């Protein structure tokens, strides 16, 4: 799976999860898949990505049957933004 990278709109797509220990293998698979498609791990259960990806994330969550444990959100602001911009090699597109 590949997520299309367009011009960055200044928003951070965020996946947050709290998956129980009994589902450890699914939790690790989700973590691995998020990294594989390009997400950056802020914390063990918090990942960010700069481009629209809701459909892809919905697919991944359903594939691993983790809907009740995973949240998807879009942030306008994250502190330490400069670090993330460098990680993704981004400049804000002024519209």
N, CA, C and O atoms as a Tinker XYZ file with bonds, in Angstrom:
   380  protein
     1  N      0.854000   -1.179000    0.000000    73     2
     2  CA     0.000000    0.000000    0.000000    64     1     3
     3  C      0.896000    1.237000    0.000000    63     2     4     5
     4  O      1.897000    1.289000    0.714000    81     3
     5  N      0.531000    2.218000   -0.798000    73     3     6
     6  CA     1.251000    3.480000   -0.863000    64     5     7
     7  C      0.243000    4.610000   -0.697000    63     6     8     9
     8  O     -0.830000    4.596000   -1.301000    81     7
     9  N      0.603000    5.591000    0.133000    73     7    10
    10  CA    -0.251000    6.760000    0.325000    64     9    11
    11  C      0.282000    7.879000   -0.554000    63    10    12    13
    12  O      1.471000    8.197000   -0.515000    81    11
    13  N     -0.599000    8.475000   -1.347000    73    11    14
    14  CA    -0.215000    9.528000   -2.268000    64    13    15
    15  C      0.215000   10.782000   -1.506000    63    14    16    17
    16  O     -0.486000   11.250000   -0.609000    81    15
    17  N      1.364000   11.307000   -1.874000    73    15    18
    18  CA     1.887000   12.516000   -1.247000    64    17    19
    19  C      1.628000   13.711000   -2.154000    63    18    20    21
    20  O      2.205000   13.820000   -3.236000    81    19
    21  N      0.754000   14.606000   -1.700000    73    19    22
    22  CA     0.439000   15.835000   -2.438000    64    21    23
    23  C      1.155000   17.001000   -1.777000    63    22    24    25
    24  O      2.053000   16.799000   -0.958000    81    23
    25  N      0.766000   18.205000   -2.124000    73    23    26
    26  CA     1.281000   19.370000   -1.415000    64    25    27
    27  C      0.787000   19.331000    0.018000    63    26    28    29
    28  O     -0.376000   19.014000    0.268000    81    27
    29  N      1.654000   19.650000    0.954000    73    27    30
    30  CA     1.289000   19.612000    2.359000    64    29    31
    31  C      0.402000   20.801000    2.698000    63    30    32    33
    32  O      0.717000   21.933000    2.335000    81    31
    33  N     -0.708000   20.552000    3.394000    73    31    34
    34  CA    -1.667000   21.594000    3.760000    64    33    35
    35  C     -1.455000   22.125000    5.179000    63    34    36    37
    36  O     -2.264000   22.912000    5.670000    81    35
    37  N     -0.376000   21.702000    5.841000    73    35    38
    38  CA    -0.080000   22.185000    7.186000    64    37    39
    39  C     -0.778000   21.412000    8.291000    63    38    40    41
    40  O     -0.689000   21.791000    9.459000    81    39
    41  N     -1.467000   20.342000    7.946000    73    39    42
    42  CA    -2.195000   19.541000    8.944000    64    41    43
    43  C     -1.494000   18.195000    9.136000    63    42    44    45
    44  O     -0.884000   17.647000    8.218000    81    43
    45  N     -1.607000   17.688000   10.357000    73    43    46
    46  CA    -0.993000   16.406000   10.700000    64    45    47
    47  C     -2.078000   15.354000   10.901000    63    46    48    49
    48  O     -2.932000   15.501000   11.775000    81    47
    49  N     -2.048000   14.305000   10.104000    73    47    50
    50  CA    -2.974000   13.175000   10.273000    64    49    51
    51  C     -2.381000   12.292000   11.364000    63    50    52    53
    52  O     -1.205000   11.932000   11.314000    81    51
    53  N     -3.196000   11.953000   12.336000    73    51    54
    54  CA    -2.698000   11.287000   13.536000    64    53    55
    55  C     -3.483000   10.017000   13.819000    63    54    56    57
    56  O     -4.714000   10.009000   13.780000    81    55
    57  N     -2.761000    8.954000   14.103000    73    55    58
    58  CA    -3.356000    7.691000   14.515000    64    57    59
    59  C     -2.916000    7.444000   15.951000    63    58    60    61
    60  O     -1.725000    7.432000   16.260000    81    59
    61  N     -3.901000    7.246000   16.822000    73    59    62
    62  CA    -3.665000    7.019000   18.248000    64    61    63
    63  C     -4.365000    5.720000   18.619000    63    62    64    65
    64  O     -5.510000    5.494000   18.227000    81    63
    65  N     -3.682000    4.867000   19.372000    73    63    66
    66  CA    -4.325000    3.608000   19.732000    64    65    67
    67  C     -3.947000    3.147000   21.135000    63    66    68    69
    68  O     -2.897000    3.496000   21.675000    81    67
    69  N     -4.843000    2.355000   21.694000    73    67    70
    70  CA    -4.647000    1.714000   22.988000    64    69    71
    71  C     -5.193000    0.300000   22.844000    63    70    72    73
    72  O     -6.371000    0.045000   23.094000    81    71
    73  N     -4.322000   -0.606000   22.441000    73    71    74
    74  CA    -4.713000   -1.968000   22.107000    64    73    75
    75  C     -4.267000   -2.894000   23.241000    63    74    76    77
    76  O     -3.101000   -2.866000   23.635000    81    75
    77  N     -5.179000   -3.711000   23.768000    73    75    78
    78  CA    -4.848000   -4.552000   24.914000    64    77    79
    79  C     -3.728000   -5.562000   24.629000    63    78    80    81
    80  O     -3.472000   -5.940000   23.485000    81    79
    81  N     -3.084000   -5.973000   25.699000    73    79    82
    82  CA    -1.969000   -6.921000   25.616000    64    81    83
    83  C     -2.376000   -8.237000   24.950000    63    82    84    85
    84  O     -1.570000   -8.853000   24.253000    81    83
    85  N     -3.620000   -8.670000   25.159000    73    83    86
    86  CA    -4.063000   -9.929000   24.547000    64    85    87
    87  C     -4.064000   -9.862000   23.017000    63    86    88    89
    88  O     -4.091000  -10.895000   22.348000    81    87
    89  N     -4.035000   -8.635000   22.461000    73    87    90
    90  CA    -3.973000   -8.435000   21.005000    64    89    91
    91  C     -2.603000   -7.884000   20.580000    63    90    92    93
    92  O     -2.497000   -7.132000   19.611000    81    91
    93  N     -1.582000   -8.266000   21.308000    73    91    94
    94  CA    -0.228000   -7.751000   21.079000    64    93    95
    95  C      0.251000   -7.951000   19.636000    63    94    96    97
    96  O      0.862000   -7.051000   19.059000    81    95
    97  N     -0.019000   -9.104000   19.059000    73    95    98
    98  CA     0.446000   -9.352000   17.692000    64    97    99
    99  C     -0.242000   -8.415000   16.697000    63    98   100   101
   100  O      0.399000   -7.938000   15.761000    81    99
   101  N     -1.527000   -8.146000   16.884000    73    99   102
   102  CA    -2.244000   -7.202000   16.017000    64   101   103
   103  C     -1.723000   -5.782000   16.234000    63   102   104   105
   104  O     -1.580000   -5.016000   15.281000    81   103
   105  N     -1.439000   -5.435000   17.488000    73   103   106
   106  CA    -0.890000   -4.114000   17.812000    64   105   107
   107  C      0.458000   -3.925000   17.122000    63   106   108   109
   108  O      0.713000   -2.876000   16.531000    81   107
   109  N      1.312000   -4.927000   17.196000    73   107   110
   110  CA     2.618000   -4.838000   16.547000    64   109   111
   111  C      2.493000   -4.790000   15.028000    63   110   112   113
   112  O      3.254000   -4.090000   14.360000    81   111
   113  N      1.537000   -5.530000   14.487000    73   111   114
   114  CA     1.308000   -5.507000   13.046000    64   113   115
   115  C      0.829000   -4.125000   12.596000    63   114   116   117
   116  O      1.257000   -3.623000   11.557000    81   115
   117  N     -0.055000   -3.517000   13.380000    73   115   118
   118  CA    -0.524000   -2.161000   13.063000    64   117   119
   119  C      0.648000   -1.185000   13.097000    63   118   120   121
   120  O      0.818000   -0.383000   12.178000    81   119
   121  N      1.442000   -1.250000   14.138000    73   119   122
   122  CA     2.612000   -0.380000   14.262000    64   121   123
   123  C      3.552000   -0.541000   13.057000    63   122   124   125
   124  O      4.013000    0.445000   12.483000    81   123
   125  N      3.823000   -1.778000   12.689000    73   123   126
   126  CA     4.700000   -2.057000   11.549000    64   125   127
   127  C      4.116000   -1.509000   10.244000    63   126   128   129
   128  O      4.838000   -0.948000    9.419000    81   127
   129  N      2.811000   -1.677000   10.070000    73   127   130
   130  CA     2.165000   -1.214000    8.833000    64   129   131
   131  C      2.184000    0.312000    8.745000    63   130   132   133
   132  O      2.432000    0.871000    7.677000    81   131
   133  N      1.922000    0.984000    9.870000    73   131   134
   134  CA     1.962000    2.453000    9.874000    64   133   135
   135  C      3.359000    2.951000    9.483000    63   134   136   137
   136  O      3.488000    3.894000    8.703000    81   135
   137  N      4.386000    2.326000   10.020000    73   135   138
   138  CA     5.759000    2.696000    9.658000    64   137   139
   139  C      6.026000    2.405000    8.183000    63   138   140   141
   140  O      6.664000    3.198000    7.490000    81   139
   141  N      5.538000    1.273000    7.719000    73   139   142
   142  CA     5.749000    0.871000    6.326000    64   141   143
   143  C      5.161000    1.876000    5.334000    63   142   144   145
   144  O      5.761000    2.142000    4.293000    81   143
   145  N      3.985000    2.436000    5.655000    73   143   146
   146  CA     3.350000    3.383000    4.733000    64   145   147
   147  C      3.847000    4.813000    4.930000    63   146   148   149
   148  O      3.416000    5.723000    4.221000    81   147
   149  N      4.762000    5.017000    5.902000    73   147   150
   150  CA     5.409000    6.316000    6.007000    64   149   151
   151  C      5.113000    7.139000    7.240000    63   150   152   153
   152  O      5.612000    8.258000    7.355000    81   151
   153  N      4.313000    6.623000    8.174000    73   151   154
   154  CA     4.022000    7.370000    9.397000    64   153   155
   155  C      5.265000    7.491000   10.268000    63   154   156   157
   156  O      6.153000    6.639000   10.234000    81   155
   157  N      5.311000    8.559000   11.044000    73   155   158
   158  CA     6.383000    8.786000   12.012000    64   157   159
   159  C      5.838000    8.508000   13.416000    63   158   160   161
   160  O      4.759000    8.978000   13.777000    81   159
   161  N      6.595000    7.745000   14.194000    73   159   162
   162  CA     6.177000    7.384000   15.544000    64   161   163
   163  C      6.566000    8.484000   16.524000    63   162   164   165
   164  O      7.749000    8.699000   16.785000    81   163
   165  N      5.555000    9.188000   17.072000    73   163   166
   166  CA     5.809000   10.198000   18.101000    64   165   167
   167  C      5.983000    9.543000   19.462000    63   166   168   169
   168  O      6.859000    9.919000   20.241000    81   167
   169  N      5.136000    8.558000   19.737000    73   167   170
   170  CA     5.184000    7.737000   20.945000    64   169   171
   171  C      4.801000    6.331000   20.517000    63   170   172   173
   172  O      4.422000    6.116000   19.366000    81   171
   173  N      4.894000    5.377000   21.423000    73   171   174
   174  CA     4.610000    3.981000   21.062000    64   173   175
   175  C      3.228000    3.787000   20.441000    63   174   176   177
   176  O      3.040000    2.885000   19.624000    81   175
   177  N      2.267000    4.617000   20.816000    73   175   178
   178  CA     0.911000    4.445000   20.291000    64   177   179
   179  C      0.367000    5.709000   19.631000    63   178   180   181
   180  O     -0.846000    5.899000   19.544000    81   179
   181  N      1.277000    6.577000   19.163000    73   179   182
   182  CA     0.875000    7.814000   18.485000    64   181   183
   183  C      1.749000    7.989000   17.245000    63   182   184   185
   184  O      2.972000    8.089000   17.338000    81   183
   185  N      1.094000    8.022000   16.081000    73   183   186
   186  CA     1.805000    8.149000   14.809000    64   185   187
   187  C      1.244000    9.327000   14.024000    63   186   188   189
   188  O      0.046000    9.605000   14.083000    81   187
   189  N      2.114000   10.019000   13.288000    73   187   190
   190  CA     1.671000   11.163000   12.480000    64   189   191
   191  C      2.138000   11.022000   11.039000    63   190   192   193
   192  O      3.127000   10.355000   10.734000    81   191
   193  N      1.374000   11.684000   10.159000    73   191   194
   194  CA     1.650000   11.682000    8.723000    64   193   195
   195  C      1.112000   12.997000    8.162000    63   194   196   197
   196  O      0.063000   13.457000    8.612000    81   195
   197  N      1.788000   13.614000    7.201000    73   195   198
   198  CA     1.360000   14.940000    6.744000    64   197   199
   199  C      0.313000   14.977000    5.631000    63   198   200   201
   200  O     -0.188000   16.053000    5.305000    81   199
   201  N     -0.024000   13.853000    5.053000    73   199   202
   202  CA    -0.913000   13.868000    3.889000    64   201   203
   203  C     -2.229000   13.129000    4.167000    63   202   204   205
   204  O     -2.300000   12.276000    5.052000    81   203
   205  N     -3.248000   13.465000    3.408000    73   203   206
   206  CA    -4.557000   12.827000    3.546000    64   205   207
   207  C     -4.400000   11.310000    3.388000    63   206   208   209
   208  O     -3.772000   10.827000    2.446000    81   207
   209  N     -4.990000   10.572000    4.340000    73   207   210
   210  CA    -4.818000    9.121000    4.316000    64   209   211
   211  C     -5.940000    8.385000    5.047000    63   210   212   213
   212  O     -5.774000    7.219000    5.404000    81   211
   213  N     -7.069000    9.037000    5.272000    73   211   214
   214  CA    -8.138000    8.424000    6.065000    64   213   215
   215  C     -8.617000    7.109000    5.468000    63   214   216   217
   216  O     -8.815000    6.142000    6.203000    81   215
   217  N     -8.805000    7.049000    4.170000    73   215   218
   218  CA    -9.281000    5.807000    3.549000    64   217   219
   219  C     -8.298000    4.663000    3.776000    63   218   220   221
   220  O     -8.700000    3.542000    4.088000    81   219
   221  N     -7.019000    4.950000    3.619000    73   219   222
   222  CA    -5.997000    3.926000    3.817000    64   221   223
   223  C     -5.948000    3.457000    5.269000    63   222   224   225
   224  O     -5.812000    2.263000    5.537000    81   223
   225  N     -6.059000    4.406000    6.210000    73   223   226
   226  CA    -6.042000    4.057000    7.629000    64   225   227
   227  C     -7.286000    3.250000    7.988000    63   226   228   229
   228  O     -7.193000    2.272000    8.731000    81   227
   229  N     -8.447000    3.645000    7.472000    73   227   230
   230  CA    -9.661000    2.863000    7.716000    64   229   231
   231  C     -9.493000    1.420000    7.233000    63   230   232   233
   232  O     -9.907000    0.478000    7.908000    81   231
   233  N     -8.887000    1.261000    6.065000    73   231   234
   234  CA    -8.655000   -0.079000    5.523000    64   233   235
   235  C     -7.746000   -0.894000    6.445000    63   234   236   237
   236  O     -8.045000   -2.048000    6.756000    81   235
   237  N     -6.641000   -0.293000    6.880000    73   235   238
   238  CA    -5.688000   -0.987000    7.761000    64   237   239
   239  C     -6.353000   -1.383000    9.080000    63   238   240   241
   240  O     -6.191000   -2.509000    9.551000    81   239
   241  N     -7.096000   -0.455000    9.668000    73   239   242
   242  CA    -7.777000   -0.726000   10.945000    64   241   243
   243  C     -8.774000   -1.878000   10.796000    63   242   244   245
   244  O     -8.849000   -2.754000   11.657000    81   243
   245  N     -9.528000   -1.871000    9.714000    73   243   246
   246  CA   -10.490000   -2.947000    9.474000    64   245   247
   247  C     -9.774000   -4.273000    9.201000    63   246   248   249
   248  O    -10.201000   -5.327000    9.673000    81   247
   249  N     -8.694000   -4.209000    8.444000    73   247   250
   250  CA    -7.950000   -5.422000    8.117000    64   249   251
   251  C     -7.488000   -6.143000    9.383000    63   250   252   253
   252  O     -7.582000   -7.367000    9.479000    81   251
   253  N     -6.992000   -5.377000   10.348000    73   251   254
   254  CA    -6.513000   -5.970000   11.600000    64   253   255
   255  C     -7.624000   -6.094000   12.664000    63   254   256   257
   256  O     -7.369000   -6.543000   13.781000    81   255
   257  N     -8.843000   -5.696000   12.307000    73   255   258
   258  CA   -10.003000   -5.784000   13.206000    64   257   259
   259  C     -9.740000   -5.051000   14.528000    63   258   260   261
   260  O     -9.927000   -5.611000   15.608000    81   259
   261  N     -9.306000   -3.796000   14.423000    73   259   262
   262  CA    -8.938000   -3.013000   15.599000    64   261   263
   263  C     -9.744000   -1.719000   15.746000    63   262   264   265
   264  O     -9.332000   -0.822000   16.481000    81   263
   265  N    -10.862000   -1.612000   15.073000    73   263   266
   266  CA   -11.641000   -0.371000   15.043000    64   265   267
   267  C    -11.891000    0.206000   16.446000    63   266   268   269
   268  O    -11.744000    1.414000   16.633000    81   267
   269  N    -12.256000   -0.599000   17.410000    73   267   270
   270  CA   -12.618000   -0.074000   18.729000    64   269   271
   271  C    -11.436000    0.458000   19.517000    63   270   272   273
   272  O    -11.626000    1.122000   20.536000    81   271
   273  N    -10.212000    0.179000   19.066000    73   271   274
   274  CA    -9.025000    0.579000   19.813000    64   273   275
   275  C     -8.244000    1.734000   19.177000    63   274   276   277
   276  O     -7.289000    2.237000   19.768000    81   275
   277  N     -8.646000    2.150000   17.983000    73   275   278
   278  CA    -7.850000    3.103000   17.208000    64   277   279
   279  C     -8.655000    4.365000   16.894000    63   278   280   281
   280  O     -9.821000    4.293000   16.506000    81   279
   281  N     -8.015000    5.513000   17.068000    73   279   282
   282  CA    -8.617000    6.806000   16.718000    64   281   283
   283  C     -7.762000    7.460000   15.632000    63   282   284   285
   284  O     -6.538000    7.326000   15.605000    81   283
   285  N     -8.449000    8.168000   14.741000    73   283   286
   286  CA    -7.798000    8.925000   13.674000    64   285   287
   287  C     -8.216000   10.372000   13.831000    63   286   288   289
   288  O     -9.399000   10.660000   14.015000    81   287
   289  N     -7.265000   11.286000   13.762000    73   287   290
   290  CA    -7.594000   12.699000   13.875000    64   289   291
   291  C     -6.682000   13.542000   13.012000    63   290   292   293
   292  O     -5.662000   13.074000   12.506000    81   291
   293  N     -7.068000   14.788000   12.857000    73   291   294
   294  CA    -6.273000   15.741000   12.090000    64   293   295
   295  C     -5.956000   16.918000   12.998000    63   294   296   297
   296  O     -6.859000   17.570000   13.523000    81   295
   297  N     -4.664000   17.186000   13.180000    73   295   298
   298  CA    -4.208000   18.277000   14.038000    64   297   299
   299  C     -3.737000   19.447000   13.188000    63   298   300   301
   300  O     -3.044000   19.269000   12.187000    81   299
   301  N     -4.128000   20.647000   13.606000    73   299   302
   302  CA    -3.610000   21.861000   12.975000    64   301   303
   303  C     -2.276000   22.269000   13.571000    63   302   304   305
   304  O     -1.506000   23.003000   12.952000    81   303
   305  N     -2.004000   21.783000   14.792000    73   303   306
   306  CA    -0.792000   22.191000   15.494000    64   305   307
   307  C     -0.242000   21.033000   16.316000    63   306   308   309
   308  O     -0.987000   20.349000   17.017000    81   307
   309  N      1.053000   20.822000   16.227000    73   307   310
   310  CA     1.784000   19.910000   17.105000    64   309   311
   311  C      3.070000   20.639000   17.467000    63   310   312   313
   312  O      3.781000   21.133000   16.592000    81   311
   313  N      3.367000   20.703000   18.776000    73   311   314
   314  CA     4.640000   21.323000   19.123000    64   313   315
   315  C      5.773000   20.439000   18.584000    63   314   316   317
   316  O      5.577000   19.252000   18.322000    81   315
   317  N      6.925000   21.022000   18.429000    73   315   318
   318  CA     8.059000   20.353000   17.806000    64   317   319
   319  C      7.791000   20.087000   16.322000    63   318   320   321
   320  O      8.308000   19.132000   15.743000    81   319
   321  N      6.992000   20.930000   15.741000    73   319   322
   322  CA     6.623000   20.840000   14.333000    64   321   323
   323  C      7.857000   20.868000   13.424000    63   322   324   325
   324  O      7.893000   20.191000   12.396000    81   323
   325  N      8.854000   21.648000   13.807000    73   323   326
   326  CA    10.062000   21.764000   12.982000    64   325   327
   327  C     10.723000   20.395000   12.807000    63   326   328   329
   328  O     11.165000   20.052000   11.711000    81   327
   329  N     10.787000   19.623000   13.878000    73   327   330
   330  CA    11.365000   18.275000   13.800000    64   329   331
   331  C     10.580000   17.411000   12.802000    63   330   332   333
   332  O     11.174000   16.709000   11.983000    81   331
   333  N      9.258000   17.467000   12.875000    73   331   334
   334  CA     8.434000   16.671000   11.966000    64   333   335
   335  C      8.585000   17.140000   10.522000    63   334   336   337
   336  O      8.649000   16.328000    9.600000    81   335
   337  N      8.642000   18.449000   10.337000    73   335   338
   338  CA     8.827000   18.969000    8.971000    64   337   339
   339  C     10.136000   18.472000    8.381000    63   338   340   341
   340  O     10.190000   18.115000    7.204000    81   339
   341  N     11.183000   18.446000    9.179000    73   339   342
   342  CA    12.477000   17.933000    8.704000    64   341   343
   343  C     12.382000   16.441000    8.411000    63   342   344   345
   344  O     12.919000   15.966000    7.410000    81   343
   345  N     11.701000   15.705000    9.280000    73   343   346
   346  CA    11.538000   14.266000    9.092000    64   345   347
   347  C     10.870000   13.951000    7.753000    63   346   348   349
   348  O     11.271000   13.020000    7.055000    81   347
   349  N      9.849000   14.734000    7.404000    73   347   350
   350  CA     9.098000   14.504000    6.168000    64   349   351
   351  C      9.578000   15.377000    5.006000    63   350   352   353
   352  O      9.019000   15.314000    3.911000    81   351
   353  N     10.619000   16.199000    5.243000    73   351   354
   354  CA    11.158000   17.086000    4.203000    64   353   355
   355  C     10.054000   17.992000    3.630000    63   354   356   357
   356  O      9.811000   18.016000    2.424000    81   355
   357  N      9.395000   18.735000    4.536000    73   355   358
   358  CA     8.229000   19.535000    4.169000    64   357   359
   359  C      8.486000   21.025000    4.250000    63   358   360   361
   360  O      9.291000   21.496000    5.053000    81   359
   361  N      7.792000   21.747000    3.408000    73   359   362
   362  CA     7.633000   23.196000    3.557000    64   361   363
   363  C      6.140000   23.463000    3.458000    63   362   364   365
   364  O      5.433000   22.814000    2.687000    81   363
   365  N      5.674000   24.407000    4.230000    73   363   366
   366  CA     4.249000   24.731000    4.231000    64   365   367
   367  C      3.894000   25.416000    2.939000    63   366   368   369
   368  O      4.539000   26.392000    2.555000    81   367
   369  N      2.860000   24.913000    2.246000    73   367   370
   370  CA     2.385000   25.501000    1.011000    64   369   371
   371  C      1.496000   26.694000    1.347000    63   370   372   373
   372  O      0.400000   26.511000    1.879000    81   371
   373  N      1.939000   27.888000    1.053000    73   371   374
   374  CA     1.133000   29.099000    1.305000    64   373   375
   375  C      0.099000   29.232000    0.203000    63   374   376   377
   376  O      0.437000   29.368000   -0.973000    81   375
   377  N     -1.164000   29.191000    0.599000    73   375   378
   378  CA    -2.239000   29.272000   -0.406000    64   377   379
   379  C     -2.810000   30.657000   -0.462000    63   378   380
   380  O     -3.722000   30.918000   -1.246000    81   379
